Amino acid sequence: MGTLEASGTSPTPSTNDANGGDPTNDHRAFHGTSDFNIPPIAPNYVDITDVFSKETQKIKPGELAMSETFELVNAINALEIMDLKMDTGLLDMLSHDKDFNTKASRSARKVLWVMDELFAMEMSWHTGGALSQTVFTCLYVEQALNNFNGSVSSAHFGDESNDLPLPSEEDLESVFVHVVLRQFVLGIVKTCDLSRRRLQCNEILEDEDIVTQTYSLDLLQFVPVADICTGLIDAISKLKQLQTETEMHNNPGQEAGDFLCCIVGFISRLELRLLVIKALDSADDAPEKQIELLGGAGDLIRTVINTHSLAEPLPAAFSIAIQGRLECGMPPRPKVGMSFGDAIRILERLLSGTTDVLRVHDYGSLGDITAYFEEFAMRRPTELPYVRCQLFKRFLVNRKIVGKFSMRDAVIADITDLCCPSPALFAIDDSHSCRQALEMFLTRAEVCFENLFSVMCHNRSRLRQRLCSVILDWDSLQVDSEHLESNHDMLEFSPLLSTDQTSGEEGLRALPLSSWVYFRKLQIMIWIVFMGFELDIYRLDEWPLMLWYGDYVLGVMDSHIARIEMVLEITAAMPPDSTTHSTKPRKSKKNKGSNAKLASVLPTPSPQSIMRSRSWLAGLRSQMAAYKELCQGYMCFMAALVLAGCVRSFAVSHLDQSKKEFMSPELLYKLRLKPFSTIGVPEVPSFETYKRLSDLRDWQIDSLLDNAQIALKNARNMTEAWSKFKPEQQVNSKLVQENSAKMRQNLKRSCIGTNVAISVVRQMKLQPGSFGKENKLKISVQHDKFHPFFPVLSFSSIN
């Protein structure tokens, strides 16, 4: 097949051509008629449609026409010429956006619409759209940035001659464009610049959470914020003066009233933009100042909403053809916009989320902060990338927690709040033989703890993936802690405590370091297991398996918390001078004098520390008990559905014999529990154990549903008891109480919703194998208004 010369000049037939220069006999070019509208900008294009059609008829179906040097890897970067989806140059050529005059005066209504549409584009960028599909689709933005040469005054809406349009005081429409709209556009661009710089952190993933690419355009990066604010203030002053003059004339009529409302709308939009820029510029200031600054946004937003109805559309001010003029190697993509109402809601989420994360400064303990991070990550809808980034930047300032305490102090405080060890544990001097090993453990614990909080700021899907990696670090840290506390010189800090069942030399050791690490590791495992339900990772036939494993991990966590509570109660009941009574005699001669002296004067925790640990552990026990009862209720409910044939059994293979080698239930079991397969403790139960415990042959559907409703009732009662803690039992009412109340309320809704679902199933009067292979029951998963870990099933029949 011949090639097409698209250089813009027509091929000239040679006089020496054997065919007399007749192009109809030459397959390299053919001049004929076509329905294709040739753009006027390129009148010398050659139409080879007929030639191309004849050549393609020679190709057999499935045969690929390509040159010998063309490889499959070349197809990745290949462009389809004259395809609007790929050829950005053609997109620019066929567009008519250059006919739009950015210098022209516009009515107040049209300028108001452009401002609102550009604001909606900015909010679309915050929700994941690229700048090329959002803010950069505005012709006013393109013109201002093309004219920008480092000075704010150069960023205007003039043409290529760089003539500065001078608005006339008498021509109000010119003022609306070259003063009001120009300052708003510059404010939008500077807002994107400040947000973009703030978003460049490890907690936010490029192209997944937000796209920060600028396509080589300068977002006024080196322009001082004060210059942008000054321009906005001057524009607001002019508008307020115009508002005063308009009110003095007191012109009656609907038109005059609408004009005045437009001016009020301009003022509110510029003031809101000024507030947002100041908030971004002072994002690291004291939380009190930020809260005071953001508190004034509510009235401005209401005014913006009330004046939006006056806007008159001007769609020509936006064009996707601008992508063809950007330094972008991607094919052109459609404009990503949103309605004005949705944009307002996104802005309100940004402001409320930014204000809420400032509350992290009011923490009472690291347990409070962990609970806040957990609730923060569970929110629906998920917090926006800027808010998540702002949370971690507020949490860790200059390698210190909220800029006050080091990560080492935070780790020690967290261990103390949970296990309440002797204060002497972290006060040993350099002469102690285990001082260096303890320092190494605390250093590793700092890294694991910081990584955990950093990962909690990721988006929800990425969070679960990262937790599967983080848990390996905590498992390794547990090995280190157990090795450290098994050292003979460290046993003096975990003396044998006598219990009712033991006496003498046998008893229970506190082991605060390994107990703390094991608690945090189990907490991460619970998050990983139940986030699979929240993110719809598990199929319905996998629900029984993961509910069973979740119940197993919750049981391990409950036993571990009970052990810590037992140690705490024994320690609290002992006299202050009896802490080391059951410690074994020292055999090591190294540092014998100092160690013996330390053992004899080992101080006990203060009553305040013991009370604080009791309160925290009581709340944790209530939470784990409610989770466990709800999990068991779900297990019984799913077992009834499996027995009725509504959901297939995971433990029984439904595949052909030839496929069992690659897709057996045991392999699926190992695959689903793979994130926990490398964990030392708790060990993943074997498939045979699960298969034996999930055997339903001796169960009846009604009995399973009865057990499910009993468990759900118990879960609801435990949740209500959890919510009735006295104020002195709350660890920190300022930060955790409100967020915990929301989670408890959602937990109750999950109990009620599942109870309703069970009632619906009861009315079907199911029997074992009722549905069989022809399952005409549609089961869907409902997430809204329920606890993220416990979505509710709904049922409908398939016609």
KAPEGI-V104671 format. One record per pair of residues at least 4 apart in sequence whose ideal C-beta (glycine too) atoms are under 7 Angstrom apart, sorted by the first residue. I is the first residue (numbers start at 1). J is the second residue. If there is no record, write none. Layout:
# KAPEGI-V104671
I_J ; I_J
This chain:
# KAPEGI-V104671
1_55 ; 2_27 ; 2_28 ; 2_51 ; 4_46 ; 4_48 ; 5_11 ; 5_46 ; 6_45 ; 8_42 ; 8_44 ; 9_44 ; 10_44 ; 10_46 ; 11_29 ; 11_46 ; 13_17 ; 13_21 ; 13_23 ; 14_21 ; 15_21 ; 17_21 ; 19_25 ; 19_26 ; 23_29 ; 23_30 ; 23_31 ; 24_30 ; 27_51 ; 29_46 ; 29_48 ; 30_47 ; 30_48 ; 30_50 ; 30_51 ; 31_47 ; 32_47 ; 32_50 ; 34_47 ; 34_49 ; 38_42 ; 38_43 ; 38_45 ; 39_93 ; 39_94 ; 41_93 ; 48_52 ; 49_53 ; 50_54 ; 51_55 ; 52_56 ; 53_57 ; 59_63 ; 59_65 ; 66_70 ; 70_74 ; 74_78 ; 79_86 ; 79_87 ; 80_86 ; 80_87 ; 81_87 ; 82_87 ; 82_90 ; 83_87 ; 84_90 ; 84_91 ; 85_331 ; 85_332 ; 86_331 ; 87_91 ; 88_92 ; 88_323 ; 88_324 ; 88_332 ; 89_93 ; 89_324 ; 90_94 ; 91_95 ; 91_321 ; 91_323 ; 91_324 ; 91_332 ; 92_321 ; 92_324 ; 92_325 ; 95_319 ; 95_321 ; 97_139 ; 97_319 ; 97_321 ; 100_139 ; 100_316 ; 100_317 ; 102_139 ; 102_140 ; 102_143 ; 102_157 ; 103_157 ; 103_158 ; 103_159 ; 103_165 ; 105_171 ; 105_173 ; 105_174 ; 105_177 ; 106_110 ; 106_111 ; 106_173 ; 106_176 ; 106_177 ; 106_314 ; 107_173 ; 107_312 ; 108_112 ; 108_176 ; 108_259 ; 108_262 ; 109_113 ; 109_262 ; 109_310 ; 109_311 ; 109_312 ; 110_114 ; 110_312 ; 110_314 ; 111_115 ; 111_176 ; 111_177 ; 111_180 ; 111_181 ; 112_116 ; 112_262 ; 112_265 ; 112_310 ; 112_311 ; 113_117 ; 113_311 ; 113_312 ; 113_313 ; 113_314 ; 114_118 ; 114_140 ; 114_181 ; 114_314 ; 114_317 ; 115_119 ; 115_181 ; 115_184 ; 115_269 ; 116_120 ; 116_308 ; 116_311 ; 116_340 ; 117_121 ; 117_318 ; 118_122 ; 118_135 ; 118_138 ; 118_185 ; 118_188 ; 119_123 ; 119_343 ; 120_124 ; 120_337 ; 120_338 ; 120_340 ; 120_343 ; 121_125 ; 121_134 ; 121_135 ; 121_137 ; 121_138 ; 121_337 ; 122_126 ; 122_134 ; 122_135 ; 122_188 ; 122_191 ; 122_192 ; 123_127 ; 123_338 ; 123_343 ; 123_346 ; 123_347 ; 124_129 ; 124_134 ; 124_336 ; 124_337 ; 124_338 ; 125_129 ; 125_131 ; 125_134 ; 125_135 ; 125_192 ; 126_210 ; 126_346 ; 126_350 ; 126_384 ; 126_386 ; 127_346 ; 128_210 ; 129_133 ; 129_134 ; 129_336 ; 130_134 ; 130_211 ; 130_213 ; 131_135 ; 131_136 ; 131_211 ; 131_213 ; 131_214 ; 132_136 ; 132_215 ; 132_323 ; 132_326 ; 132_328 ; 133_137 ; 133_333 ; 133_335 ; 133_336 ; 134_336 ; 135_141 ; 135_188 ; 135_192 ; 136_141 ; 136_142 ; 136_322 ; 136_326 ; 137_318 ; 137_319 ; 137_320 ; 137_322 ; 137_335 ; 138_142 ; 138_317 ; 138_318 ; 139_143 ; 139_317 ; 139_318 ; 139_319 ; 140_144 ; 140_157 ; 140_181 ; 140_185 ; 140_317 ; 141_145 ; 141_185 ; 141_189 ; 142_146 ; 142_322 ; 143_147 ; 143_157 ; 144_148 ; 144_155 ; 144_156 ; 144_157 ; 144_182 ; 144_185 ; 144_186 ; 145_155 ; 145_189 ; 145_217 ; 145_218 ; 147_154 ; 147_155 ; 147_156 ; 147_158 ; 147_162 ; 148_154 ; 148_155 ; 148_218 ; 149_154 ; 152_186 ; 152_223 ; 152_227 ; 152_231 ; 155_186 ; 156_164 ; 156_165 ; 156_178 ; 156_182 ; 157_165 ; 157_177 ; 157_178 ; 157_182 ; 158_162 ; 158_163 ; 158_164 ; 158_165 ; 159_163 ; 165_178 ; 167_171 ; 167_174 ; 167_175 ; 167_178 ; 167_179 ; 168_174 ; 171_175 ; 172_176 ; 173_177 ; 174_178 ; 175_179 ; 175_180 ; 176_180 ; 176_181 ; 177_181 ; 178_182 ; 179_183 ; 179_235 ; 179_238 ; 180_184 ; 180_235 ; 180_239 ; 180_266 ; 181_185 ; 182_186 ; 183_187 ; 183_231 ; 183_232 ; 183_235 ; 183_270 ; 184_188 ; 184_269 ; 184_270 ; 184_273 ; 185_189 ; 186_190 ; 186_220 ; 186_228 ; 186_231 ; 187_191 ; 187_228 ; 187_232 ; 187_273 ; 187_277 ; 188_192 ; 189_193 ; 189_219 ; 189_220 ; 190_194 ; 190_220 ; 190_223 ; 190_225 ; 190_228 ; 190_277 ; 191_195 ; 191_276 ; 191_277 ; 191_280 ; 192_196 ; 192_219 ; 193_197 ; 193_219 ; 193_220 ; 193_221 ; 194_198 ; 194_277 ; 194_280 ; 194_281 ; 195_199 ; 195_280 ; 195_386 ; 196_200 ; 196_212 ; 196_219 ; 198_280 ; 198_283 ; 198_386 ; 198_389 ; 199_204 ; 199_210 ; 199_212 ; 199_385 ; 199_386 ; 199_389 ; 200_212 ; 201_389 ; 202_454 ; 203_388 ; 203_389 ; 203_392 ; 203_454 ; 203_457 ; 203_458 ; 204_209 ; 204_210 ; 204_385 ; 204_388 ; 204_389 ; 205_209 ; 205_462 ; 206_212 ; 207_211 ; 209_385 ; 209_459 ; 210_385 ; 214_219 ; 215_326 ; 215_327 ; 215_328 ; 216_327 ; 223_227 ; 223_228 ; 225_229 ; 225_277 ; 225_281 ; 226_230 ; 227_231 ; 228_232 ; 228_277 ; 229_233 ; 229_274 ; 229_277 ; 229_278 ; 230_234 ; 231_235 ; 232_236 ; 232_270 ; 232_273 ; 232_274 ; 233_237 ; 234_238 ; 235_239 ; 235_270 ; 236_240 ; 236_267 ; 236_270 ; 236_271 ; 237_241 ; 238_242 ; 239_243 ; 239_263 ; 239_266 ; 239_267 ; 240_244 ; 240_267 ; 241_245 ; 242_246 ; 242_263 ; 243_247 ; 243_260 ; 243_263 ; 243_264 ; 244_248 ; 245_249 ; 246_259 ; 246_260 ; 246_263 ; 247_260 ; 251_256 ; 252_256 ; 253_257 ; 254_258 ; 255_259 ; 256_260 ; 257_261 ; 258_262 ; 258_310 ; 259_263 ; 260_264 ; 261_265 ; 261_307 ; 261_310 ; 262_266 ; 262_307 ; 262_310 ; 263_267 ; 264_268 ; 264_303 ; 264_307 ; 265_269 ; 265_304 ; 265_307 ; 265_310 ; 266_270 ; 267_271 ; 268_272 ; 268_300 ; 268_303 ; 268_304 ; 268_307 ; 269_273 ; 269_304 ; 270_274 ; 271_275 ; 271_300 ; 272_276 ; 272_297 ; 272_300 ; 272_301 ; 272_304 ; 273_277 ; 274_278 ; 275_279 ; 275_293 ; 275_296 ; 275_297 ; 275_300 ; 276_280 ; 277_281 ; 278_282 ; 278_293 ; 279_283 ; 279_290 ; 279_293 ; 279_294 ; 282_289 ; 282_290 ; 283_390 ; 285_289 ; 285_290 ; 287_291 ; 287_358 ; 287_361 ; 288_292 ; 289_293 ; 290_294 ; 290_358 ; 291_295 ; 291_355 ; 291_358 ; 294_351 ; 294_354 ; 294_355 ; 296_300 ; 297_301 ; 297_351 ; 298_302 ; 299_303 ; 300_304 ; 301_305 ; 301_344 ; 301_347 ; 301_348 ; 302_306 ; 303_307 ; 304_308 ; 305_344 ; 308_340 ; 318_335 ; 320_332 ; 320_334 ; 320_335 ; 322_326 ; 323_328 ; 323_332 ; 324_332 ; 338_342 ; 338_343 ; 339_343 ; 340_344 ; 341_345 ; 342_346 ; 343_347 ; 344_348 ; 345_349 ; 346_350 ; 347_351 ; 348_352 ; 349_353 ; 349_384 ; 350_354 ; 350_384 ; 350_386 ; 350_387 ; 351_355 ; 352_356 ; 353_357 ; 353_383 ; 353_384 ; 353_387 ; 354_387 ; 354_390 ; 357_387 ; 357_390 ; 357_391 ; 357_394 ; 358_394 ; 359_735 ; 360_369 ; 360_372 ; 360_391 ; 360_394 ; 360_395 ; 360_402 ; 361_402 ; 362_734 ; 362_735 ; 363_368 ; 363_369 ; 363_732 ; 363_735 ; 364_368 ; 364_731 ; 364_732 ; 364_735 ; 365_413 ; 365_417 ; 365_731 ; 365_732 ; 366_370 ; 366_410 ; 366_413 ; 366_414 ; 366_417 ; 367_371 ; 367_414 ; 367_417 ; 367_616 ; 367_731 ; 368_372 ; 368_731 ; 368_732 ; 368_735 ; 368_736 ; 369_373 ; 370_374 ; 371_375 ; 371_736 ; 371_740 ; 372_376 ; 372_735 ; 372_736 ; 372_739 ; 373_377 ; 373_453 ; 373_456 ; 374_378 ; 375_739 ; 375_743 ; 376_383 ; 376_391 ; 377_456 ; 377_460 ; 377_463 ; 378_788 ; 379_383 ; 380_788 ; 382_459 ; 382_460 ; 383_387 ; 383_388 ; 385_389 ; 386_390 ; 387_391 ; 388_457 ; 389_393 ; 389_457 ; 390_394 ; 391_395 ; 391_457 ; 392_396 ; 392_453 ; 392_454 ; 392_457 ; 394_402 ; 395_401 ; 395_402 ; 395_453 ; 396_401 ; 396_450 ; 397_402 ; 397_403 ; 398_403 ; 399_407 ; 400_404 ; 400_405 ; 400_406 ; 401_405 ; 401_407 ; 401_410 ; 405_409 ; 405_410 ; 407_411 ; 407_446 ; 407_449 ; 407_450 ; 408_412 ; 408_442 ; 408_446 ; 409_413 ; 410_414 ; 410_449 ; 411_415 ; 411_442 ; 411_445 ; 411_446 ; 411_449 ; 412_416 ; 412_426 ; 413_417 ; 414_418 ; 414_516 ; 415_419 ; 415_421 ; 415_512 ; 415_513 ; 415_516 ; 416_420 ; 416_421 ; 416_609 ; 417_612 ; 417_613 ; 417_616 ; 418_516 ; 418_519 ; 418_564 ; 418_613 ; 418_616 ; 419_510 ; 419_512 ; 419_515 ; 419_516 ; 419_564 ; 420_568 ; 420_605 ; 420_609 ; 420_610 ; 420_613 ; 421_425 ; 421_493 ; 421_510 ; 421_512 ; 422_493 ; 422_579 ; 422_602 ; 422_603 ; 422_604 ; 422_605 ; 423_427 ; 423_603 ; 423_605 ; 424_428 ; 424_493 ; 424_598 ; 424_602 ; 424_603 ; 425_493 ; 425_512 ; 428_432 ; 428_435 ; 430_435 ; 431_591 ; 431_594 ; 432_591 ; 433_489 ; 433_590 ; 433_591 ; 434_438 ; 434_484 ; 434_487 ; 434_489 ; 434_490 ; 435_439 ; 436_440 ; 437_441 ; 437_484 ; 437_487 ; 438_442 ; 438_484 ; 439_443 ; 440_444 ; 441_445 ; 441_480 ; 441_481 ; 441_484 ; 441_513 ; 442_446 ; 444_448 ; 444_477 ; 444_480 ; 445_449 ; 445_477 ; 446_450 ; 447_451 ; 448_452 ; 448_473 ; 448_474 ; 448_477 ; 449_453 ; 450_454 ; 451_455 ; 451_470 ; 451_473 ; 452_456 ; 452_470 ; 455_463 ; 455_466 ; 455_467 ; 455_470 ; 456_463 ; 458_462 ; 458_463 ; 458_466 ; 459_463 ; 460_535 ; 461_535 ; 462_466 ; 463_467 ; 464_468 ; 464_528 ; 464_531 ; 464_535 ; 466_470 ; 467_471 ; 467_524 ; 467_527 ; 467_528 ; 468_528 ; 468_675 ; 470_474 ; 470_524 ; 471_475 ; 471_521 ; 471_524 ; 471_525 ; 471_528 ; 471_679 ; 472_476 ; 472_678 ; 473_477 ; 474_478 ; 474_517 ; 474_520 ; 474_521 ; 474_524 ; 475_521 ; 475_679 ; 475_680 ; 476_480 ; 477_481 ; 477_517 ; 478_482 ; 478_514 ; 478_517 ; 478_518 ; 478_521 ; 479_483 ; 479_680 ; 480_484 ; 481_485 ; 481_513 ; 481_514 ; 481_517 ; 482_486 ; 482_514 ; 484_490 ; 484_513 ; 485_490 ; 485_494 ; 485_511 ; 485_513 ; 485_514 ; 488_588 ; 489_588 ; 489_595 ; 492_580 ; 492_583 ; 492_595 ; 492_598 ; 492_599 ; 492_602 ; 494_509 ; 494_510 ; 494_511 ; 495_579 ; 495_580 ; 495_582 ; 495_583 ; 496_505 ; 496_506 ; 496_507 ; 496_509 ; 496_582 ; 496_583 ; 497_507 ; 497_508 ; 497_567 ; 497_570 ; 497_571 ; 497_582 ; 498_502 ; 498_503 ; 498_507 ; 498_582 ; 499_507 ; 499_508 ; 499_570 ; 502_506 ; 502_507 ; 505_582 ; 505_584 ; 507_582 ; 508_566 ; 508_567 ; 510_567 ; 511_515 ; 512_516 ; 513_517 ; 514_518 ; 515_519 ; 515_564 ; 516_520 ; 517_521 ; 518_522 ; 518_560 ; 519_523 ; 519_560 ; 520_524 ; 521_525 ; 522_526 ; 522_553 ; 522_556 ; 522_557 ; 522_560 ; 523_527 ; 524_528 ; 525_529 ; 525_553 ; 525_676 ; 526_530 ; 526_553 ; 526_554 ; 526_557 ; 527_531 ; 528_675 ; 529_546 ; 529_549 ; 529_550 ; 529_553 ; 530_534 ; 530_550 ; 530_789 ; 531_535 ; 532_537 ; 532_538 ; 532_546 ; 533_538 ; 533_789 ; 533_790 ; 533_791 ; 534_788 ; 534_789 ; 536_781 ; 538_542 ; 538_543 ; 538_546 ; 540_647 ; 540_779 ; 541_647 ; 541_648 ; 541_650 ; 542_546 ; 542_650 ; 542_672 ; 543_547 ; 543_638 ; 544_548 ; 544_635 ; 544_638 ; 544_639 ; 544_642 ; 544_650 ; 544_694 ; 545_549 ; 545_650 ; 545_669 ; 545_672 ; 545_690 ; 546_550 ; 546_672 ; 547_551 ; 547_631 ; 547_634 ; 547_635 ; 547_638 ; 548_552 ; 548_635 ; 548_690 ; 548_694 ; 549_553 ; 549_673 ; 550_554 ; 550_631 ; 551_555 ; 551_628 ; 551_631 ; 551_632 ; 551_635 ; 552_556 ; 552_685 ; 553_557 ; 553_682 ; 554_558 ; 554_624 ; 554_627 ; 554_628 ; 554_631 ; 555_559 ; 555_628 ; 556_560 ; 556_682 ; 557_561 ; 557_624 ; 558_562 ; 558_621 ; 558_624 ; 558_625 ; 558_628 ; 559_563 ; 560_564 ; 561_565 ; 561_617 ; 561_620 ; 561_621 ; 561_624 ; 562_566 ; 563_567 ; 564_568 ; 564_617 ; 565_569 ; 565_617 ; 566_570 ; 567_571 ; 568_572 ; 568_610 ; 568_613 ; 568_614 ; 569_573 ; 570_574 ; 571_604 ; 571_605 ; 572_610 ; 574_578 ; 574_579 ; 576_604 ; 579_602 ; 579_604 ; 580_599 ; 580_600 ; 580_602 ; 583_599 ; 586_592 ; 586_595 ; 586_596 ; 588_592 ; 591_595 ; 592_596 ; 593_597 ; 594_598 ; 595_599 ; 596_600 ; 597_601 ; 598_602 ; 605_609 ; 605_610 ; 607_611 ; 608_612 ; 609_613 ; 610_614 ; 611_615 ; 612_616 ; 613_617 ; 614_618 ; 615_619 ; 615_729 ; 615_731 ; 616_620 ; 616_731 ; 617_621 ; 618_622 ; 618_729 ; 619_623 ; 619_725 ; 619_731 ; 620_624 ; 621_625 ; 622_626 ; 622_718 ; 622_721 ; 622_722 ; 623_627 ; 623_722 ; 624_628 ; 625_629 ; 625_718 ; 626_630 ; 626_715 ; 626_718 ; 626_719 ; 626_722 ; 626_747 ; 627_631 ; 628_632 ; 629_633 ; 629_711 ; 629_714 ; 629_715 ; 629_718 ; 630_634 ; 630_712 ; 630_715 ; 630_750 ; 630_751 ; 630_790 ; 631_635 ; 632_636 ; 632_711 ; 633_637 ; 633_708 ; 633_711 ; 633_712 ; 633_715 ; 633_754 ; 634_638 ; 634_754 ; 634_790 ; 635_639 ; 636_640 ; 636_704 ; 636_707 ; 636_708 ; 636_711 ; 637_641 ; 637_708 ; 637_754 ; 637_758 ; 638_642 ; 638_647 ; 639_643 ; 639_696 ; 639_699 ; 639_704 ; 640_644 ; 640_701 ; 640_704 ; 640_705 ; 640_761 ; 641_646 ; 641_647 ; 642_647 ; 642_649 ; 642_696 ; 643_696 ; 643_699 ; 643_701 ; 643_704 ; 643_768 ; 644_701 ; 644_766 ; 644_767 ; 644_768 ; 644_770 ; 644_771 ; 645_769 ; 645_770 ; 645_771 ; 645_772 ; 645_775 ; 646_771 ; 646_775 ; 646_777 ; 646_779 ; 648_654 ; 650_665 ; 651_665 ; 651_690 ; 651_691 ; 651_694 ; 652_665 ; 653_660 ; 653_664 ; 653_665 ; 655_659 ; 655_660 ; 655_663 ; 659_663 ; 660_664 ; 663_667 ; 663_668 ; 665_669 ; 666_670 ; 666_687 ; 667_671 ; 668_672 ; 669_673 ; 669_687 ; 669_690 ; 670_674 ; 670_677 ; 673_677 ; 673_684 ; 676_684 ; 677_684 ; 685_689 ; 685_690 ; 687_691 ; 688_692 ; 689_693 ; 690_694 ; 699_703 ; 699_704 ; 701_705 ; 701_766 ; 701_767 ; 701_768 ; 702_706 ; 703_707 ; 704_708 ; 705_709 ; 705_758 ; 705_761 ; 705_762 ; 706_710 ; 707_711 ; 708_712 ; 708_758 ; 709_713 ; 709_755 ; 709_758 ; 710_714 ; 711_715 ; 712_716 ; 712_751 ; 712_754 ; 712_755 ; 713_717 ; 714_718 ; 715_719 ; 715_751 ; 716_720 ; 716_748 ; 716_751 ; 717_721 ; 718_722 ; 719_723 ; 719_744 ; 719_747 ; 719_748 ; 720_724 ; 722_744 ; 723_741 ; 723_744 ; 725_729 ; 725_730 ; 727_733 ; 730_737 ; 731_736 ; 732_736 ; 733_737 ; 736_740 ; 737_741 ; 738_742 ; 739_743 ; 740_744 ; 741_745 ; 742_746 ; 743_747 ; 743_787 ; 744_748 ; 745_749 ; 746_750 ; 746_786 ; 746_787 ; 747_751 ; 747_787 ; 748_752 ; 749_753 ; 749_785 ; 749_786 ; 750_754 ; 750_786 ; 750_787 ; 750_790 ; 750_792 ; 751_755 ; 752_756 ; 753_757 ; 753_786 ; 753_792 ; 754_758 ; 754_792 ; 755_759 ; 756_760 ; 757_761 ; 757_792 ; 757_793 ; 757_794 ; 757_795 ; 758_762 ; 759_763 ; 760_795 ; 761_766 ; 761_795 ; 766_770 ; 771_775 ; 771_776 ; 771_777 ; 776_797 ; 776_798 ; 777_795 ; 777_797 ; 778_796 ; 778_797 ; 778_798 ; 779_793 ; 779_795 ; 780_794 ; 781_791 ; 781_793 ; 782_786 ; 782_791 ; 782_792 ; 782_794 ; 783_791 ; 786_790 ; 786_791 ; 786_792
